Amino acid sequence: MMQKLSCFAAAVLAAMSFAVNQPLAGEPHGLVRPRASNNDLVINTLPQASLGEITLIRAFPRLGFIYPVQLLQAPEDNSRFFVVTQGGVIYAFPNAPDPSPDEVEVFLDLSAEVCTAGEAGMLSMAFQPDYATSGKFLVYYVNNTPACGPSFFEVGSSILERFTNDAPSGSSVNLASREVILEVPQTTIIHKGGQLAFGLDDMLYLSVGDGGGLSSITPPAPSQDLSSLLGKILRIDLLSTPAAGLNYSIPPDNPFTDTELFGPETRREIFAYGLRNPWRFSISPLSGRLFAGDVGADLYEEINLIEAGRNYGWPVVEGMDCTGLDGFECNPANFVPPITGYGHEPGNNAIIGPVPYLGSEFPDLYGTFVYADFSGRIYGFRFDGAQVTANQLLCAFCGIDPIGMGRGHDGEVYLLDAGWGSPAGVYVIRPNGMPTQTDLPHHLSSLPALLQAGSGNGHLVPGVIPYRPSSQLWSDGAIKERYVAMPGLGTITRNNERGWDFPEKTILIKNFSIPLDDRDPQGTAQRIETRIMVKDGTNWQGYSYEWNESETDAVLLTSSKARTFVRTNLAGEAYTYNWHYPNAAECRACHTVAQNQVLGLETAALNSDFLYPASGIVDNQLEAMDWVSLFDAPLESPVADLPRMPDYRDATAPLRDRARAYLAANCAMCHQPGGPAPVQIDLRWATADEDAGLLNLTPQSATLGIENARIVAPGSPERSVLLARMATRDAQHQMPPLATSLVDEEAVQIVSDWIASLPKPSDQTGWMLY
């Protein structure tokens, strides 16, 4: 079925891009000069860009837990939640609006083996990515020894242990399956850290506190000592064959694996160091980045973007201020500063979180990292891949003492109340407050020029310019129309490296129609969505409109949505298909800062022919735009000398160029320097193959079970993880990661053929890439 979807797309694109028409008399170009001013398609006031205010609602009103520290769901299972309690019991209960206490099951009880003095206890659990089939999960706790409790300075060890649940959909944990993975000796009952999470690379990440006490702030101090696991973020591999003498393997791309460089005593498990008490962290499922809240001492509660090999400074600095501790030479420039945080004004005492909000109940909060203070204050920040762009108090006092956080598969964020020894509740975030004034239309018909553009007639609106990138982002075979509407006679500033610069209040419009029958794509195309991007200051805001069944109007969506259609493939077989409408902020995942927040509006992608609907003329888009003074400066060179990217479906173009054009259009917005992707790959069109971080290089993330895998294995498509990610729609590993549920089989074949055409390393002469 998927193979047949791309056939109609090639025909449609060919008809749109390569039709030959006679120029109209007196007009040498597709656009008419002088250019008309756009006075009709303008949106001046957008909804408030701040994060808004929140309120907390009791999520499961009849349930309460003693000191709950973590809430989570198992992979591929939305049917129930799990709550980890400090006392050593993990509970499971149905994912329902109001489950009863009788429906709560004890999933695992280690209460007799867990020390609960101070900050010790059962601290976290994590399900292996393959839990649905293997039943394997991990717990992290401080063990119960005679030293637990009598003295602040006596406690056992932190234990990382793995269990197997023989029936993953139930609660049949096999206690005989337990195996100790790692043991970290402890000296006090505080600063345990204790978060477990698997990354998008399928590696297990673990936060470990500095252990507390005088020794934690005395040189050499364990947080700064690479021979100690205290005060660190650890990264280990539990899915590969264990290394000799270990119950896990060390990822080869961990930063301190070179014992000759760092010394034989250095612990190779260390991913980052210089932390005090990283009680909670989270890994963004969109970018793979790890954000850790580090509980401060006297000055500052901080959030750090954790990156391989980085030193975050404790106990030499707190935040970016020198602590003044004896024995340490303090130069803040030697350490990585926090990306945000807050000081110890009255009431603040310990940071909890952060967790990214990816739900649909509060669209304005989408993409915000929610974090809290143990005092009850709740905050949020946004991160654009390079810096924090918004950070504010969301709730001054929400009536709970948050001790832990969690997120469901639906993206909603939950906070766990400490309860102070009484059964405490689980709370979910909801919006609070009145909507702001805006002239963003609720229906396209409220702004007639926008309705006309959304109907595919935007070229008839004065000053609105149609365009089409040579290679398009794959959207499950959807047919698209695009327009740019700058206010008045606004102009574009070009650059040849990334997306162009547009004036404030520019509107980009993209219409989507899906063919309900692949045998007649144009005749059965149904208009389903109009997406707009509006430039607000230096940032772009995205909004989605859903068309009604009669295709007469479209309504603004306030949250993401799935809509089901019945489509027919070329063989006449009907199949069910779900179209995804993004929520108002979801667009940021692809419209990255690295790509200047615009897609397809760049020199190489628009140095191509386009059939202009109003004039009926086929013209090079750069020449047509230059003809009507759309740029703030004339083209510096003939278009033949400017970067040019082909349509990857154009069989007359060189195979290599077709493959790289697909990767540029579908992947480069994240995979380029400064992009949000956690791996160092540069898929921009202008980047040479040998500089792209692809050829014969070991994957920095999951290998998808491929033996001797490479990102791109020259001459061996079957060993190329890049190709495997293109060919899967497993949500954890697919590429592109968002807004597609069907494989672009034609693109997979093009990239496969290109990889097969590359000379294998043994066939190369003069140089090799390793």
Disulfide bonds with the S-S distance in Angstrom:
Cys115-Cys148 2.05
Cys322-Cys330 1.98
Cys395-Cys398 1.74
